[in-house]
Amino acid sequence: MKTLDIPSEIEDKIFEIKFNSDKSISKIISYFPLSELERKTIVSLLNLITFSGFHSIFADTVTDDEWNKTKNQIKKRFQNELFDIDHRL
């Protein structure tokens, strides 16, 4: 992921950041929905005052403790599933 001065504890929760052709951010995709504070932090740090392109892969919300306990398993499983999809196409 391109470094955008996002705090590492928030960046860790982000799966992908998509950019427009003018290199502006079009979409931020996290594994689970980011909290309101996390979204506000990103908007403030990246000076994206009207940005609303937050999306998540999973709809469930998880606490920071739950995320920290399971993030490696989640990331690995998700990457493995994507890898399997690529091989089936």
C-alpha positions as CSV (number, residue, x, y, z in Angstrom):
1,M,0.0,0.0,0.0
2,K,1.2,3.5,-0.8
3,T,2.3,5.4,2.3
4,L,-0.2,8.2,3.0
5,D,0.7,9.2,6.6
6,I,-2.1,7.2,8.0
7,P,-1.4,5.9,11.6
8,S,-0.2,2.4,11.4
9,E,-3.0,1.0,13.6
10,I,-5.5,2.3,11.1
11,E,-3.5,1.5,8.0
12,D,-3.3,-2.1,9.3
13,K,-7.1,-2.3,9.0
14,I,-7.1,-1.1,5.3
15,F,-7.1,-3.7,2.6
16,E,-6.8,-1.3,-0.4
17,I,-6.9,2.3,-1.4
18,K,-8.1,3.0,-4.9
19,F,-7.0,6.1,-6.8
20,N,-8.6,8.1,-9.6
21,S,-6.5,9.0,-12.7
22,D,-5.6,12.3,-11.1
23,K,-4.2,10.4,-8.1
24,S,-6.9,11.5,-5.8
25,I,-8.4,8.8,-3.5
26,S,-11.6,7.3,-4.9
27,K,-12.2,4.5,-2.4
28,I,-10.7,3.2,0.9
29,I,-11.5,-0.5,1.5
30,S,-11.0,-1.9,5.0
31,Y,-11.4,-5.4,6.2
32,F,-14.2,-4.4,8.6
33,P,-16.0,-1.1,8.9
34,L,-13.7,1.6,10.3
35,S,-15.0,3.5,13.4
36,E,-16.3,7.0,13.1
37,L,-13.1,8.2,14.8
38,E,-10.9,6.3,12.4
39,R,-12.7,7.7,9.4
40,K,-12.5,11.2,10.8
41,T,-8.8,10.8,11.4
42,I,-8.2,9.7,7.8
43,V,-10.3,12.5,6.4
44,S,-8.5,15.1,8.5
45,L,-4.9,13.7,7.9
46,L,-5.4,13.4,4.1
47,N,-7.4,16.7,3.9
48,L,-10.3,14.9,2.3
49,I,-13.1,17.1,3.8
50,T,-15.9,15.8,1.6
51,F,-14.6,12.2,1.2
52,S,-17.3,9.5,1.7
53,G,-15.7,6.6,-0.2
54,F,-15.3,4.2,2.8
55,H,-16.1,0.6,2.1
56,S,-15.4,-2.7,3.9
57,I,-15.1,-6.3,2.8
58,F,-17.0,-7.6,5.8
59,A,-20.1,-6.0,7.4
60,D,-19.5,-7.2,11.0
61,T,-17.9,-4.7,13.4
62,V,-15.1,-5.9,15.5
63,T,-13.4,-4.3,18.5
64,D,-9.7,-3.4,18.4
65,D,-9.0,-6.3,20.7
66,E,-10.8,-8.7,18.4
67,W,-9.0,-7.3,15.4
68,N,-5.6,-7.6,17.0
69,K,-6.2,-11.2,18.0
70,T,-7.4,-12.3,14.6
71,K,-6.0,-10.0,12.0
72,N,-3.2,-12.2,10.9
73,Q,-5.6,-15.1,10.3
74,I,-8.1,-12.9,8.6
75,K,-5.6,-11.4,6.3
76,K,-4.0,-14.7,5.4
77,R,-7.3,-16.4,4.8
78,F,-8.5,-13.6,2.6
79,Q,-5.3,-13.5,0.6
80,N,-5.5,-17.3,0.2
81,E,-9.1,-17.1,-1.1
82,L,-8.1,-14.4,-3.6
83,F,-5.2,-16.5,-4.7
84,D,-7.5,-19.5,-5.2
85,I,-9.9,-17.4,-7.2
86,D,-7.1,-16.2,-9.5
87,H,-6.1,-19.8,-10.2
88,R,-9.7,-20.9,-11.0
89,L,-10.1,-18.2,-13.7
